[in-house]
Amino acid sequence: MKERNFIEKYEAVFSPTKAVEGLTHEQWLEKIPEVDAAIVLGSGLKFLPDEKDKLNLHGKMRTIAAYELYRLGKAKQIIVTGGVPIGEGYDRSMADAEEEYLIENLDAKPEDVIKEIGESSESTIENFENILDILKSKGIKTAIIVSNGYHIPRAEALFKKISIQHNLSIEVMGIPAEEILLERSTHYKKLVEHYDIAKKALEHPGKIRKYIEKEGIGLFLAHVDRNDTIARNRSAKRKKENKPDAHAE
């Protein structure tokens, strides 16, 4: 396991399935350090016309997992991120849907849920850039990034890059949502099982269309590591178009 400098005695936290032999899931959860905030990385909203205001599978998993950390006293606050999804028919940000789910469905205190500034991010990098002022103003020194397992290593690396660029001194670690939810209620287990089935669906072309229709194209692209690339290209093009001409009078 790659060594983490975020409180070394919790080095087994990253994955309970690879942790010290003999640790139960509850014991693993207990070892997670207390932090100032849990950061939920936006995943997307559903694709069906009458459900485009609802979190997709990954978004719901990440939101619930962050709430579990909050409920267990491991995170004092929850920072939600994500702009309006790429695609037609969306008029709501992921951050707004995450905030509503936390407060209305999971009973988080409104004052403990903080939305990214502007709610305009289209990539993981922009997720982090849009919460820089929040991290500074709230004096956040420790945080847990909540995403899905395939995304955690990259998210940690990007956060470290952003922190260096902006002279932030924040100890951060990433934890996969599916690991946190592994031994929770039956409802949570079903979410994790659905996630596993979704990954297998990508190995069977005939099932992909049905999966995309239900969960959205963004969720499919995330599995093939394309979603962030598309968003970065869109963002770079948008910034270039809005940049003043240096030679203009």
C-alpha positions in Angstrom: 0.0 0.0 0.0 1.3 3.4 -0.9 2.3 5.3 2.3 0.3 8.3 3.1 1.6 11.2 5.2 -1.9 11.9 6.5 -1.6 10.6 10.1 0.5 7.5 9.5 -1.2 5.4 12.1 -4.3 5.4 9.9 -2.5 4.0 6.9 -4.9 1.1 6.7 -7.9 3.4 6.1 -7.8 3.6 2.4 -9.3 0.2 1.8 -10.7 -2.1 4.4 -10.6 -5.0 1.9 -6.8 -4.5 1.8 -6.4 -3.5 5.4 -4.9 -5.3 8.4 -6.1 -8.8 8.7 -8.7 -9.3 11.3 -10.2 -5.8 11.1 -13.9 -5.7 10.9 -15.6 -3.0 8.8 -16.7 -1.3 12.0 -13.2 -1.3 13.4 -12.0 0.1 10.1 -14.5 2.9 10.2 -13.5 3.7 13.8 -9.9 4.2 12.6 -10.8 6.9 10.1 -9.4 10.2 11.5 -11.7 13.1 12.4 -11.4 15.9 9.8 -12.7 19.4 9.3 -14.7 18.5 6.1 -15.7 15.7 3.7 -15.5 16.8 0.1 -18.1 15.2 -2.2 -16.9 15.2 -5.9 -19.9 15.7 -8.2 -20.7 12.7 -10.5 -23.8 13.7 -12.4 -27.6 13.6 -12.5 -29.9 11.0 -14.0 -30.4 10.9 -17.7 -34.2 10.1 -18.0 -36.2 13.2 -18.9 -38.3 13.1 -15.7 -35.4 12.4 -13.4 -32.8 15.0 -14.6 -32.9 16.8 -11.3 -31.9 13.6 -9.3 -28.5 12.3 -8.4 -27.2 9.4 -10.5 -25.9 6.2 -8.9 -22.3 7.4 -8.2 -23.5 10.9 -7.0 -25.9 9.3 -4.5 -23.2 6.9 -3.3 -20.7 9.7 -2.7 -23.3 11.8 -1.0 -24.5 9.1 1.3 -20.9 8.0 2.1 -20.0 11.6 3.0 -23.0 11.8 5.3 -21.9 8.6 7.0 -18.6 10.2 7.9 -20.5 13.3 9.1 -23.0 11.1 11.1 -20.2 9.2 12.7 -18.5 12.4 13.8 -15.6 11.9 11.4 -16.3 15.1 9.4 -17.5 18.3 10.9 -18.8 19.7 7.6 -19.7 18.5 4.1 -18.6 20.4 1.0 -20.6 19.5 -2.1 -19.4 20.2 -5.6 -20.4 19.9 -9.3 -22.0 22.2 -11.8 -24.8 21.6 -14.3 -24.1 18.3 -16.1 -23.0 18.2 -19.7 -25.9 17.5 -22.0 -29.3 18.9 -23.0 -32.2 19.3 -20.6 -30.2 19.9 -17.4 -30.9 23.1 -15.4 -29.7 22.1 -12.0 -26.2 21.7 -10.6 -24.9 18.5 -9.0 -24.0 20.5 -5.9 -27.5 21.7 -5.5 -28.9 18.1 -5.8 -26.3 16.8 -3.3 -27.1 19.6 -0.8 -30.9 18.8 -1.0 -30.3 15.1 -0.6 -28.1 15.6 2.5 -30.6 18.0 4.1 -34.0 16.6 3.0 -33.2 12.8 2.9 -30.4 12.4 5.3 -31.1 15.0 7.9 -27.8 16.9 7.8 -27.8 20.3 9.3 -28.1 23.0 6.7 -25.3 25.0 8.3 -23.0 22.1 8.0 -23.4 21.7 4.2 -21.5 24.1 2.0 -21.9 24.3 -1.8 -19.1 25.1 -4.2 -18.9 28.8 -5.2 -20.7 29.4 -8.5 -21.8 25.8 -9.0 -20.2 25.8 -12.4 -17.5 23.1 -12.3 -17.4 20.6 -15.1 -14.3 18.6 -14.0 -12.5 17.4 -11.0 -10.0 20.2 -11.2 -12.7 22.8 -11.3 -14.4 21.1 -8.4 -11.3 21.9 -6.3 -10.8 25.3 -7.8 -14.3 26.4 -6.9 -13.9 25.5 -3.3 -10.6 27.2 -2.7 -12.1 30.2 -1.1 -14.3 28.0 1.1 -11.3 26.0 2.3 -9.5 29.3 3.2 -12.4 31.1 4.8 -13.5 28.1 6.9 -9.9 27.5 8.0 -10.1 23.9 6.9 -6.8 22.0 7.6 -7.9 18.4 7.2 -10.3 16.8 4.7 -11.5 13.6 3.2 -12.2 13.4 -0.5 -15.2 11.1 -1.2 -15.5 9.6 -4.6 -15.6 6.2 -6.2 -12.6 3.9 -6.1 -11.6 4.2 -9.7 -11.4 8.0 -9.3 -9.7 8.4 -5.9 -6.0 8.2 -6.9 -6.4 10.8 -9.6 -8.5 13.1 -7.3 -5.9 13.0 -4.6 -3.2 13.8 -7.1 -5.2 16.7 -8.5 -6.0 18.1 -5.1 -2.3 18.0 -4.2 -1.5 19.9 -7.4 -4.1 22.6 -6.8 -2.9 22.9 -3.1 0.7 23.6 -4.3 -0.4 26.1 -6.9 -2.4 28.1 -4.3 -0.1 27.7 -1.3 -2.6 25.7 0.7 -1.5 23.6 3.6 -4.3 21.0 3.9 -3.8 17.3 4.9 -6.1 15.3 2.7 -6.9 11.6 2.0 -9.4 10.0 -0.4 -11.8 7.2 0.6 -14.0 5.3 -1.9 -17.7 5.7 -1.3 -18.2 2.0 -1.9 -15.8 1.1 1.0 -17.7 3.3 3.4 -21.0 1.9 2.5 -19.9 -1.7 2.4 -21.5 -2.9 5.6 -24.2 -0.3 6.1 -28.0 -0.9 5.7 -29.6 -3.1 3.1 -30.3 0.1 1.0 -26.7 1.0 1.0 -25.6 -2.5 0.2 -27.9 -2.4 -2.8 -26.2 0.8 -4.0 -22.8 -0.9 -3.8 -24.1 -4.1 -5.6 -25.6 -1.9 -8.3 -22.2 -0.2 -8.7 -20.5 -3.6 -9.2 -23.2 -4.6 -11.7 -22.7 -1.3 -13.6 -19.0 -2.0 -14.0 -19.8 -5.5 -15.4 -22.3 -4.0 -17.8 -19.5 -2.3 -19.6 -18.1 -5.7 -20.5 -21.4 -6.5 -22.3 -22.2 -4.0 -25.2 -25.8 -5.0 -25.3 -26.4 -3.8 -21.7 -24.6 -0.4 -22.1 -27.5 1.4 -23.8 -30.0 0.5 -21.1 -27.5 1.5 -18.4 -26.8 4.9 -20.1 -30.5 5.5 -20.4 -31.0 5.1 -16.7 -27.8 6.6 -15.2 -26.6 9.0 -17.9 -23.8 9.2 -20.4 -21.5 11.0 -17.9 -21.5 7.9 -15.6 -20.5 5.7 -18.5 -17.7 8.0 -19.6 -16.4 8.1 -16.1 -15.7 4.4 -16.3 -13.6 4.8 -19.4 -11.9 7.9 -17.9 -13.3 10.2 -20.6 -15.6 12.5 -18.7 -12.9 14.7 -17.1 -11.1 14.9 -20.4 -14.2 16.1 -22.2 -14.9 18.6 -19.4 -11.3 19.9 -19.4 -11.4 20.5 -23.1 -14.7 22.3 -22.9 -13.5 24.4 -20.0 -10.2 25.3 -21.8 -12.2 26.3 -25.0 -14.6 28.4 -23.0 -11.8 30.2 -21.2 -10.0 30.8 -24.5 -13.1 32.3 -26.0 -13.6 34.6 -23.1 -10.0 35.8 -22.9 -9.4 39.4 -24.1 -7.3 39.8 -27.2 -3.8 40.9 -26.0 -3.4 42.9 -29.2 -6.7 44.6 -29.1 -6.7 48.3 -28.4 
